Amino acid sequence: MSVSRVGLPTGIDGSVYEDALERVLAGLDPDQRAAAAAPPGPVVVLAGAGTGKTRTITHRIAHLVASGAATGDQVLAVTFTTRAAGELRARLRALGVAGVQARTFHAAARRQLAYFWPQAIGGSMPNLVDSKLRLVAEAAARCRLSLQGAELRDVASEIEWARATLTTPEAYPQRAAQTHREPPRPADQIAALLRGYDDVKTRAGVIDFDDLLLLLTGILVEHRDVAAAVRGQYRHFVVDEYQDVTPLQQQLLDAWLGDRDSLTVVGDAQQTIYSFTGATPAYLLGMAERFPRSQVVRLTRDYRSTPQVVGCANAVIAKAAGVPAAARFALVAQRPDGPPPRCTGYDSEPEEARAAVAGVQALAATGVPYAEMAVLYRIHAQSETYEAAFAAAGVPVVLRGGDRFFERPEIREAMVLLRGAARAAEPPPGENLAAQTAEVLRAAGRDGWRADAPPPGGGAARERWDNIAALVALADGHQDLAGFVADLADRAETQHAPTVPGVTLATLHAAKGLEWDAVWLVGLADGTVPLVHAQTAAQIEEERRLLYVGVTRAREHLTLSWAAARHEGGRRSRQRSRFLDDLPGGTAPPRRPPARTKGRGAARCRGCGTPLATGAERVLGHCPNCPSDADDALFERLRNWRAATARGLGQPAFCVFTDATLTAIAERRPAGRGELAAIPGIGATKLARYATALEALIAGAEPEVVLAAATQDGRADADGTSSARDGN
């Protein structure tokens, strides 16, 4: 389709053309319409949670095509999850827009790299490894290091961060210190592992997922013919969740764009929750400066949640620091009123879990499906208590992060049966495609599958039945079995799974991009939200944004809770999250009085005098808002020594000393054992075990020099376990 001088596609009547454009824009609110109808060029859409960002960008693509500015195959839309990419494709199909490439950054890069590799490099593209763990272990062995289990995974994640931030091995130590990284091994060892890992890959002739982006960028920069071909194919770019882009992904996007500016980005700096992976909102916040003719549109109308949920979300994020004023906004609810959020504390985690199960059952009795309810927590370790509570009540759950839907045995078998039926000359009996699909799948499973006969009770058999039922439900909306099978193949490739009945259990990070009628945010205690490892102001603010993301997952029913103790009958020492202090009046009950120190009244910040809310704050003696005067070099020596000591004991690092205790040592630089003993977190046992090493480190010795002293002190507890039990 060409475009004439007056802007109309040639051969199309003006009124018909205007009608076609109006149909594309119909149903959009004024802000969505402004973004969708903007002319080709740089567009920044600052889209709050629930404001219809996916609707907006798909209608923008449809408007580009309908206006004649682009054909579908000239548009590349990239996002961060296969589920989101599948959703984009499905919506574009519903709008009648064909040919658009909607993929993740890695999937798009892999496709292009495979196509251009023979031309640019010669031969076939190297094999892609699904997991880097084996290669990292081999690189560690070459460096005479032993990595296993969690530490191996942590090192692999650190390598991914370095690649995502374009950090070289030589620059890693300085960059890690600047960004307050806590690497699982000393920085010089991680740098050596980065070099060794690349050597191992080269020797094996394989690449990993990060290499897809690096190699394609290199080819586009060094081979002008390849760059010309890609830029000739893709003339318009759309990037979803732009606040989550990494320097590596931005580098590839720049290579795709060249000197052009037809780029639409959508994001929300208030939902930046992946900084630990190298993601940064800087590109979203700086796009208007990089492209001076950018059109900036804000989407603030929230169509997802009730005014009560929206009010709670706005209150959580209102005091957020680190997001420029130009990128901050309050959501405006568009739905009718709903029930107020509930905020409750419990004596223990099991009690909190039982309350969540009871709430789920009560809502289910009113007709809310299990699939429209979710329990969200901060870390995976919290799931066990909830899995047990729901299992005891016989309530089905879906644990996000488990086996992928299309990789489950019953689904693989069902798809084989459906492909065979699609190739058959005669369709199976049935009034509609769903009935035909159900008839085919009667052969799935040992006893045959029946849509009207779920197995009694719960357990694995019911889970398999529910999975197949979800597959059958996908048949609705398809005309024939062959088309349905093709759609299933596309879904399997992009891991666009259907909804399976059951209450979702997921971390707050895994819940990003999802929504439910009812959400329970659990475990909201200081030390968990914000996580105890969040020490800097920036890290604490990211924890606030994470809670904001959790709140905005709820459409109507929202419950926030915390537990004072982990186990029933345990010491009730936990305080609810400080972020709950900002909820609308009356939502959260008052905190329990702050902990007191012997004979001194309430523990207060030595800088500003405010009460200290968490154990970490009381160890340091000041609140997060007051500056720390810690000796950075001493803190780094202490941390490296702690890591080596913990490895020798076979324990997590915090069992030796917490970050708060190390920071307190680096701030106070205690002289002698008497001053060491005065620091909270150093009890009599740890003082006897580690004092010699700590004194040497404070005096300026390097960790390697004092490890022998630490080992000597450690003989006071030969079994190596008392530090884990010691509450001091």
NORHU-V33938 format. One record per residue. N is the residue number from 0. RES is the residue in one letter. PHI is phi in whole degrees, -180 to 180 (* if undefined). PSI is psi in degrees with one decimal (* if undefined). Layout:
# NORHU-V33938
N/RES/PHI/PSI, N/RES/PHI/PSI
This chain:
# NORHU-V33938
0/M/*/125.5, 1/S/-101/167.0, 2/V/-120/128.8, 3/S/-79/178.0, 4/R/-66/-27.3, 5/V/-89/4.7, 6/G/93/-0.7, 7/L/-98/141.0, 8/P/-57/133.3, 9/T/-61/139.9, 10/G/85/4.8, 11/I/-116/129.6, 12/D/-63/140.2, 13/G/-58/-42.9, 14/S/-68/-37.9, 15/V/-65/-40.1, 16/Y/-63/-46.9, 17/E/-64/-37.9, 18/D/-63/-40.2, 19/A/-64/-42.3, 20/L/-66/-38.6, 21/E/-67/-35.3, 22/R/-64/-37.3, 23/V/-65/-35.5, 24/L/-91/-8.3, 25/A/-60/138.6, 26/G/87/-4.2, 27/L/-88/146.3, 28/D/-78/171.1, 29/P/-56/-39.2, 30/D/-72/-43.9, 31/Q/-60/-40.5, 32/R/-64/-40.9, 33/A/-62/-40.4, 34/A/-70/-42.9, 35/A/-68/-35.9, 36/A/-93/1.1, 37/A/-60/143.1, 38/P/-65/163.1, 39/P/-55/136.3, 40/G/146/-174.5, 41/P/-73/125.8, 42/V/-131/129.1, 43/V/-112/117.4, 44/V/-108/108.1, 45/L/-89/102.2, 46/A/-114/115.2, 47/G/-72/168.7, 48/A/-61/133.3, 49/G/76/13.3, 50/T/-96/5.0, 51/G/86/40.0, 52/K/-68/-40.0, 53/T/-65/-41.3, 54/R/-59/-42.4, 55/T/-66/-46.9, 56/I/-73/-32.1, 57/T/-69/-37.9, 58/H/-71/-29.0, 59/R/-65/-44.3, 60/I/-61/-44.7, 61/A/-61/-36.6, 62/H/-70/-39.6, 63/L/-58/-41.9, 64/V/-72/-46.3, 65/A/-65/-31.4, 66/S/-79/-9.9, 67/G/88/3.0, 68/A/-72/-22.1, 69/A/-158/156.3, 70/T/-97/162.0, 71/G/-56/-39.8, 72/D/-78/1.1, 73/Q/-96/3.8, 74/V/-112/130.3, 75/L/-118/118.3, 76/A/-111/125.2, 77/V/-122/145.4, 78/T/-143/-164.8, 79/F/-113/-10.8, 80/T/-133/150.5, 81/T/-65/-32.8, 82/R/-63/-45.0, 83/A/-65/-38.6, 84/A/-64/-41.2, 85/G/-63/-38.6, 86/E/-64/-40.7, 87/L/-61/-45.6, 88/R/-64/-41.7, 89/A/-63/-42.4, 90/R/-70/-36.5, 91/L/-66/-38.3, 92/R/-62/-41.7, 93/A/-64/-28.4, 94/L/-85/-1.0, 95/G/78/21.8, 96/V/-101/116.7, 97/A/-109/154.5, 98/G/92/-10.0, 99/V/-70/133.3, 100/Q/-88/110.0, 101/A/-117/107.2, 102/R/-146/168.6, 103/T/-74/163.3, 104/F/-53/-46.1, 105/H/-69/-39.2, 106/A/-67/-41.1, 107/A/-64/-42.7, 108/A/-66/-41.3, 109/R/-62/-41.7, 110/R/-63/-46.6, 111/Q/-70/-39.5, 112/L/-64/-43.1, 113/A/-62/-36.1, 114/Y/-73/-42.7, 115/F/-94/-10.9, 116/W/-57/-49.2, 117/P/-58/-36.6, 118/Q/-74/-42.0, 119/A/-88/-38.1, 120/I/-112/-39.2, 121/G/101/141.4, 122/G/78/-165.4, 123/S/-95/153.3, 124/M/-62/140.9, 125/P/-59/157.4, 126/N/-65/144.4, 127/L/-99/126.3, 128/V/-87/138.1, 129/D/-76/-32.8, 130/S/-135/138.1, 131/K/-92/1.1, 132/L/-61/-44.5, 133/R/-63/-40.3, 134/L/-69/-37.5, 135/V/-65/-41.3, 136/A/-62/-39.2, 137/E/-67/-39.7, 138/A/-64/-38.5, 139/A/-64/-42.1, 140/A/-62/-37.9, 141/R/-66/-28.3, 142/C/-90/8.6, 143/R/60/40.7, 144/L/-120/149.7, 145/S/-114/118.1, 146/L/-121/132.8, 147/Q/-144/157.8, 148/G/54/-131.1, 149/A/-62/-37.1, 150/E/-65/-37.1, 151/L/-63/-43.6, 152/R/-66/-37.8, 153/D/-66/-39.8, 154/V/-66/-40.3, 155/A/-61/-41.0, 156/S/-65/-37.1, 157/E/-67/-36.7, 158/I/-64/-42.0, 159/E/-61/-41.0, 160/W/-63/-44.3, 161/A/-61/-42.2, 162/R/-67/-42.1, 163/A/-65/-31.8, 164/T/-96/7.8, 165/L/59/37.4, 166/T/-92/120.9, 167/T/-79/161.7, 168/P/-56/-38.9, 169/E/-66/-35.1, 170/A/-90/-8.9, 171/Y/-59/-50.3, 172/P/-56/-46.0, 173/Q/-68/-42.0, 174/R/-66/-39.2, 175/A/-64/-39.9, 176/A/-68/-40.7, 177/Q/-64/-34.3, 178/T/-99/8.8, 179/H/59/37.4, 180/R/-67/151.0, 181/E/-120/77.0, 182/P/-65/151.0, 183/P/-70/-16.5, 184/R/-133/161.0, 185/P/-52/149.5, 186/A/-58/-36.9, 187/D/-68/-32.4, 188/Q/-70/-40.1, 189/I/-63/-39.9, 190/A/-61/-43.1, 191/A/-64/-38.5, 192/L/-67/-35.2, 193/L/-60/-45.5, 194/R/-66/-44.7, 195/G/-64/-36.3, 196/Y/-63/-44.0, 197/D/-64/-37.9, 198/D/-64/-42.7, 199/V/-62/-43.2, 200/K/-62/-43.6, 201/T/-62/-44.3, 202/R/-63/-37.4, 203/A/-81/-13.3, 204/G/68/37.2, 205/V/-127/166.1, 206/I/-132/161.1, 207/D/-113/-176.3, 208/F/-66/-34.9, 209/D/-65/-33.2, 210/D/-64/-28.8, 211/L/-56/-44.8, 212/L/-74/-42.5, 213/L/-64/-47.0, 214/L/-68/-41.7, 215/L/-65/-41.4, 216/T/-59/-44.5, 217/G/-61/-42.2, 218/I/-65/-42.4, 219/L/-65/-34.0, 220/V/-76/-39.3, 221/E/-93/-19.9, 222/H/-118/99.5, 223/R/-63/-32.4, 224/D/-67/-38.5, 225/V/-68/-44.7, 226/A/-60/-41.0, 227/A/-64/-38.9, 228/A/-66/-45.0, 229/V/-65/-45.0, 230/R/-71/-26.7, 231/G/-71/-31.6, 232/Q/-77/-50.8, 233/Y/-107/115.7, 234/R/-112/-11.9, 235/H/-137/135.6, 236/F/-125/142.1, 237/V/-129/130.1, 238/V/-123/119.4, 239/D/-90/154.2, 240/E/52/48.8, 241/Y/-67/-17.6, 242/Q/-69/-13.7, 243/D/-100/8.7, 244/V/-73/145.5, 245/T/-102/163.5, 246/P/-56/-35.9, 247/L/-66/-44.1, 248/Q/-67/-38.4, 249/Q/-65/-36.4, 250/Q/-61/-42.1, 251/L/-68/-41.7, 252/L/-60/-41.8, 253/D/-62/-38.2, 254/A/-67/-37.8, 255/W/-64/-44.5, 256/L/-69/-41.1, 257/G/67/-131.2, 258/D/-98/16.2, 259/R/-93/169.8, 260/D/-138/18.6, 261/S/-80/80.8, 262/L/-136/126.5, 263/T/-113/124.0, 264/V/-120/145.1, 265/V/-129/131.7, 266/G/-172/177.3, 267/D/-149/108.0, 268/A/-61/-23.4, 269/Q/-72/-8.8, 270/Q/-114/26.0, 271/T/-76/109.6, 272/I/-133/11.8, 273/Y/-122/29.5, 274/S/-60/-30.7, 275/F/-66/-16.3, 276/T/-95/-1.4, 277/G/105/-4.7, 278/A/-68/149.0, 279/T/-147/139.0, 280/P/-81/3.1, 281/A/-59/-36.4, 282/Y/-70/-38.0, 283/L/-65/-47.4, 284/L/-71/-24.8, 285/G/-102/5.1, 286/M/-67/-39.4, 287/A/-62/-28.9, 288/E/-77/-38.0, 289/R/-72/-32.1, 290/F/-122/90.6, 291/P/-58/-25.3, 292/R/-93/19.7, 293/S/-62/141.0, 294/Q/-99/123.4, 295/V/-106/126.0, 296/V/-125/134.7, 297/R/-106/131.9, 298/L/-107/112.1, 299/T/-120/-9.2, 300/R/-78/115.2, 301/D/-92/113.2, 302/Y/-97/-2.3, 303/R/-88/-48.5, 304/S/-112/157.7, 305/T/-70/162.7, 306/P/-58/-31.0, 307/Q/-68/-43.2, 308/V/-68/-41.6, 309/V/-63/-40.7, 310/G/-62/-39.2, 311/C/-64/-44.2, 312/A/-63/-45.3, 313/N/-62/-37.3, 314/A/-68/-37.6, 315/V/-65/-41.7, 316/I/-91/-10.5, 317/A/-60/-35.9, 318/K/-96/13.3, 319/A/-64/136.3, 320/A/-107/161.5, 321/G/92/-7.9, 322/V/-109/120.3, 323/P/-56/150.3, 324/A/-57/-35.2, 325/A/-65/-22.0, 326/A/-104/3.6, 327/R/-101/144.5, 328/F/-162/156.8, 329/A/-97/141.1, 330/L/-75/149.4, 331/V/-118/111.9, 332/A/-68/140.8, 333/Q/-113/-9.5, 334/R/-89/162.3, 335/P/-66/167.3, 336/D/-60/152.5, 337/G/-137/-173.0, 338/P/-68/149.6, 339/P/-70/149.5, 340/P/-62/148.1, 341/R/-107/137.6, 342/C/-132/115.2, 343/T/-138/141.5, 344/G/-104/150.1, 345/Y/-130/161.1, 346/D/-71/-30.9, 347/S/-151/162.3, 348/E/-62/-43.2, 349/P/-59/-38.2, 350/E/-65/-41.2, 351/E/-61/-41.7, 352/A/-66/-42.9, 353/R/-64/-35.6, 354/A/-66/-39.2, 355/A/-63/-43.1, 356/V/-62/-43.9, 357/A/-62/-40.1, 358/G/-64/-40.3, 359/V/-62/-46.7, 360/Q/-63/-38.7, 361/A/-65/-42.5, 362/L/-68/-38.5, 363/A/-60/-35.3, 364/A/-66/-21.9, 365/T/-90/-2.0, 366/G/108/0.3, 367/V/-76/121.3, 368/P/-65/150.1, 369/Y/-57/-36.6, 370/A/-66/-14.3, 371/E/-100/22.2, 372/M/-132/148.0, 373/A/-147/146.3, 374/V/-115/120.7, 375/L/-117/137.7, 376/Y/-137/171.2, 377/R/-79/-43.3, 378/I/-131/156.8, 379/H/-59/-33.5, 380/A/-61/-20.9, 381/Q/-77/-14.3, 382/S/-70/-29.8, 383/E/-57/-44.1, 384/T/-61/-39.0, 385/Y/-77/-37.0, 386/E/-59/-44.0, 387/A/-66/-41.8, 388/A/-65/-42.4, 389/F/-70/-37.9, 390/A/-63/-40.8, 391/A/-64/-30.5, 392/A/-90/-4.1, 393/G/72/24.3, 394/V/-97/124.6, 395/P/-69/145.0, 396/V/-131/156.7, 397/V/-121/115.4, 398/L/-94/106.1, 399/R/-69/135.5, 400/G/105/-2.7, 401/G/-85/-154.1, 402/D/-60/140.0, 403/R/-68/144.2, 404/F/-55/-50.0, 405/F/-78/-1.6, 406/E/-102/-0.4, 407/R/-74/141.9, 408/P/-56/-43.4, 409/E/-67/-30.4, 410/I/-76/-40.8, 411/R/-60/-43.0, 412/E/-65/-41.7, 413/A/-63/-40.1, 414/M/-68/-34.3, 415/V/-62/-44.6, 416/L/-63/-40.8, 417/L/-69/-37.7, 418/R/-63/-40.4, 419/G/-64/-41.7, 420/A/-66/-35.6, 421/A/-67/-28.5, 422/R/-82/-14.7, 423/A/-69/151.5, 424/A/-69/-37.5, 425/E/-106/132.8, 426/P/-71/151.2, 427/P/-66/156.6, 428/P/-65/149.4, 429/G/155/147.2, 430/E/-72/-30.2, 431/N/-144/178.3, 432/L/-66/-37.2, 433/A/-61/-41.8, 434/A/-67/-38.8, 435/Q/-63/-42.8, 436/T/-62/-44.0, 437/A/-61/-37.5, 438/E/-66/-41.8, 439/V/-61/-42.0, 440/L/-80/-1.5, 441/R/-60/-24.8, 442/A/-81/-9.1, 443/A/-79/133.3, 444/G/92/162.1, 445/R/-64/-39.7, 446/D/-106/6.6, 447/G/86/147.0, 448/W/-106/132.6, 449/R/-125/129.7, 450/A/-63/-29.7, 451/D/-98/11.1, 452/A/-139/70.0, 453/P/-67/148.7, 454/P/-66/148.9, 455/P/-68/151.1, 456/G/73/-158.7, 457/G/-116/-137.9, 458/G/82/-168.5, 459/A/-66/-36.9, 460/A/-63/-43.1, 461/R/-68/-36.5, 462/E/-62/-42.3, 463/R/-64/-42.2, 464/W/-61/-44.5, 465/D/-63/-37.9, 466/N/-63/-44.9, 467/I/-69/-37.1, 468/A/-61/-39.4, 469/A/-64/-36.6, 470/L/-65/-44.1, 471/V/-62/-40.6, 472/A/-61/-27.2, 473/L/-68/-17.3, 474/A/-67/-27.2, 475/D/-59/135.1, 476/G/96/-6.9, 477/H/-104/148.6, 478/Q/-87/-33.1, 479/D/-147/166.1, 480/L/-67/-36.6, 481/A/-63/-43.4, 482/G/-65/-37.0, 483/F/-66/-43.1, 484/V/-63/-40.0, 485/A/-64/-40.1, 486/D/-65/-39.8, 487/L/-63/-39.4, 488/A/-63/-40.2, 489/D/-66/-41.7, 490/R/-64/-40.1, 491/A/-65/-40.1, 492/E/-64/-37.6, 493/T/-100/4.0, 494/Q/56/41.1, 495/H/-91/84.2, 496/A/-81/151.7, 497/P/-78/172.3, 498/T/-81/127.9, 499/V/-105/135.0, 500/P/-57/138.1, 501/G/142/151.3, 502/V/-73/128.6, 503/T/-77/131.0, 504/L/-112/123.4, 505/A/-157/157.9, 506/T/-76/162.8, 507/L/-61/-37.4, 508/H/-64/-42.7, 509/A/-69/-19.5, 510/A/-83/-10.2, 511/K/-57/130.5, 512/G/90/-3.4, 513/L/-112/168.8, 514/E/-156/153.2, 515/W/-144/160.9, 516/D/-65/-37.7, 517/A/-133/134.9, 518/V/-134/134.8, 519/W/-109/117.6, 520/L/-98/112.2, 521/V/-115/163.0, 522/G/70/29.6, 523/L/-84/64.6, 524/A/-111/147.3, 525/D/-58/134.3, 526/G/105/-21.2, 527/T/-115/-44.6, 528/V/-137/96.8, 529/P/-74/150.2, 530/L/-63/145.8, 531/V/-59/-28.1, 532/H/-77/-11.3, 533/A/-78/103.2, 534/Q/-108/-38.5, 535/T/-81/161.9, 536/A/-60/-39.9, 537/A/-65/-40.6, 538/Q/-66/-39.9, 539/I/-66/-39.0, 540/E/-66/-32.8, 541/E/-66/-35.2, 542/E/-64/-37.8, 543/R/-62/-44.5, 544/R/-64/-33.4, 545/L/-65/-41.6, 546/L/-64/-39.1, 547/Y/-59/-44.1, 548/V/-60/-42.8, 549/G/-62/-45.0, 550/V/-61/-41.9, 551/T/-76/2.1, 552/R/-80/-17.4, 553/A/-89/133.5, 554/R/-85/-44.7, 555/E/-135/-49.6, 556/H/-104/127.3, 557/L/-136/127.2, 558/T/-126/130.6, 559/L/-117/134.9, 560/S/-150/163.3, 561/W/-152/165.5, 562/A/-125/140.4, 563/A/-77/-22.5, 564/A/-139/154.7, 565/R/-75/-45.0, 566/H/-111/153.6, 567/E/-62/132.2, 568/G/84/-2.9, 569/G/-77/170.7, 570/R/-68/127.0, 571/R/-86/76.2, 572/S/-105/-9.2, 573/R/-82/147.0, 574/Q/-108/150.5, 575/R/-66/159.0, 576/S/-57/138.0, 577/R/-61/-25.0, 578/F/-67/-24.0, 579/L/-73/-14.2, 580/D/-62/-23.4, 581/D/-92/1.8, 582/L/-68/157.9, 583/P/-54/148.0, 584/G/-50/131.3, 585/G/89/-12.1, 586/T/-70/-47.2, 587/A/-109/134.8, 588/P/-67/160.0, 589/P/-65/154.2, 590/R/-66/155.7, 591/R/-69/155.6, 592/P/-56/146.3, 593/P/-60/152.9, 594/A/-61/150.2, 595/R/-114/147.7, 596/T/-98/150.2, 597/K/-56/122.0, 598/G/70/7.8, 599/R/-122/3.3, 600/G/74/-158.0, 601/A/-67/138.9, 602/A/-70/126.6, 603/R/-130/155.1, 604/C/-64/131.3, 605/R/-73/-12.3, 606/G/-92/-53.0, 607/C/-114/-9.3, 608/G/86/0.4, 609/T/-73/151.1, 610/P/-60/142.6, 611/L/-91/126.4, 612/A/-94/-27.2, 613/T/-121/163.7, 614/G/-60/-40.5, 615/A/-62/-40.9, 616/E/-65/-39.0, 617/R/-70/-33.1, 618/V/-63/-44.2, 619/L/-75/-30.0, 620/G/86/6.9, 621/H/-148/160.8, 622/C/-84/166.9, 623/P/-64/-22.1, 624/N/-80/-17.5, 625/C/-92/139.0, 626/P/-67/148.7, 627/S/-96/140.5, 628/D/-110/35.0, 629/A/-66/146.5, 630/D/-79/105.9, 631/D/-61/-40.0, 632/A/-66/-40.3, 633/L/-66/-42.3, 634/F/-60/-40.9, 635/E/-66/-39.8, 636/R/-64/-42.3, 637/L/-63/-41.8, 638/R/-69/-41.5, 639/N/-66/-40.7, 640/W/-63/-43.6, 641/R/-60/-43.6, 642/A/-60/-45.5, 643/A/-66/-40.0, 644/T/-64/-42.8, 645/A/-64/-38.2, 646/R/-63/-41.8, 647/G/-64/-31.5, 648/L/-89/-10.8, 649/G/70/34.1, 650/Q/-127/161.0, 651/P/-64/154.0, 652/A/-61/-37.0, 653/F/-67/-17.0, 654/C/-71/-22.1, 655/V/-79/-64.6, 656/F/-150/147.0, 657/T/-76/164.0, 658/D/-59/-37.2, 659/A/-62/-41.3, 660/T/-66/-42.2, 661/L/-63/-40.7, 662/T/-64/-40.4, 663/A/-62/-39.7, 664/I/-63/-44.3, 665/A/-68/-27.3, 666/E/-78/-43.7, 667/R/-92/-21.5, 668/R/43/62.6, 669/P/-61/141.7, 670/A/-107/107.7, 671/G/92/167.0, 672/R/-72/-27.8, 673/G/-63/-44.1, 674/E/-72/-32.8, 675/L/-62/-44.8, 676/A/-64/-21.4, 677/A/-78/-10.9, 678/I/-84/122.7, 679/P/-56/137.4, 680/G/102/-10.3, 681/I/-114/92.1, 682/G/-85/-175.7, 683/A/-62/-40.9, 684/T/-64/-47.5, 685/K/-71/-31.3, 686/L/-63/-44.8, 687/A/-65/-35.0, 688/R/-81/-39.8, 689/Y/-117/-2.1, 690/A/-59/-44.1, 691/T/-59/-44.9, 692/A/-65/-43.4, 693/L/-64/-42.0, 694/E/-62/-38.9, 695/A/-67/-41.6, 696/L/-64/-42.4, 697/I/-63/-34.6, 698/A/-73/-10.1, 699/G/113/0.1, 700/A/-69/151.0, 701/E/-82/154.1, 702/P/-54/-40.0, 703/E/-62/-32.7, 704/V/-73/-35.6, 705/V/-93/-3.7, 706/L/-62/-35.9, 707/A/-63/-41.1, 708/A/-64/-39.2, 709/A/-64/-39.0, 710/T/-65/-40.3, 711/Q/-62/-46.6, 712/D/-63/-34.0, 713/G/-67/-15.9, 714/R/-69/-11.7, 715/A/-64/-17.4, 716/D/-136/83.7, 717/A/-63/-29.1, 718/D/-82/-6.7, 719/G/70/22.0, 720/T/-119/-16.2, 721/S/-66/-28.6, 722/S/-67/-28.3, 723/A/-73/-30.9, 724/R/-85/-28.6, 725/D/-64/123.6, 726/G/-82/-2.6, 727/N/-86/*
